[in-house]
């Protein structure tokens, strides 16, 4: 009979350890989800900044092209 009680106690101990382990895993997953949410918000900000920057770079390229063309025309007609 004592052996049966010991087996039952071992089973209960194992189940408790597994429950603790699963709770720790669940807590870790919740923490990771919170970090992912934070990173998603940060990435959204970076994407918006990148889009704004690419618009500015495009505008600067157009303006510099126009300036170069005007300078070339001025130099050509000055002679």
N, C-alpha and C positions, 0 to 999 in steps of 0.2 A: 504494500500500500504506500509506503514511503517513497518508493521509486516512482509511482504514478503521480504523487503530489509534486515531486521534484521535476518531473517532465512538464507538468502543468505550469509550475512556477517558471521554468525555463521558457516555455512558450509565451507566457505573459510578459516576461522580461524582454524577449525578442520582439514581441508586438509593440511594447512601449518604446523600445529603441527605434524601431522602424517608424513609428508615429512621430517621434522627435526628429528623426532624420527628414521625414517628409515635410514637417513644419519648417525646418531650416531651409529646405529646398524652396518651399513656397515663399518664404520671406525673401530669399535671394532673388527669386523671379520677380517679385513685386518691386524690389529695389532696382533691378535691371530695367523693368518697365518704366519706372520713374526717370531713370537716367536716359533712356531712349527718348522719352517725351521731351526732356530738356534739350537733348541733342537735336531733335527734330526741329524745335523752335529756333535753335541757333543756326541750323543749316538753312532754314527758311530765310532768316535775316541775311545770311551770306549770299544766297541766291539772288535776293532782291538787290543787294549791293553790287553783285557781279553784273546783273542786267543793267543797272544804272551806269556802271563804269563802261560797259561795252557801248552804250549809247553815246557817252561822252567821247570815247575813243573814236567812234565812227564820225562824230561831228568834227573833231579835231582833224581827222584825216581829210575830210571834205574841205574844210577851211584851208588847210595847208596846201591841198591840191589847187584850189582857186588862187591862192597867193602865188604859188609857183607859176601857174599859167599866166597871171597878170604880170608877173615879173618878166617872164619870157616874152610876152607881147610888148611890154614897155621897152625891153632891151632891143627887140627886133625893130621896132619903129623909131627908136632913138637914133639909129645909125643913119 
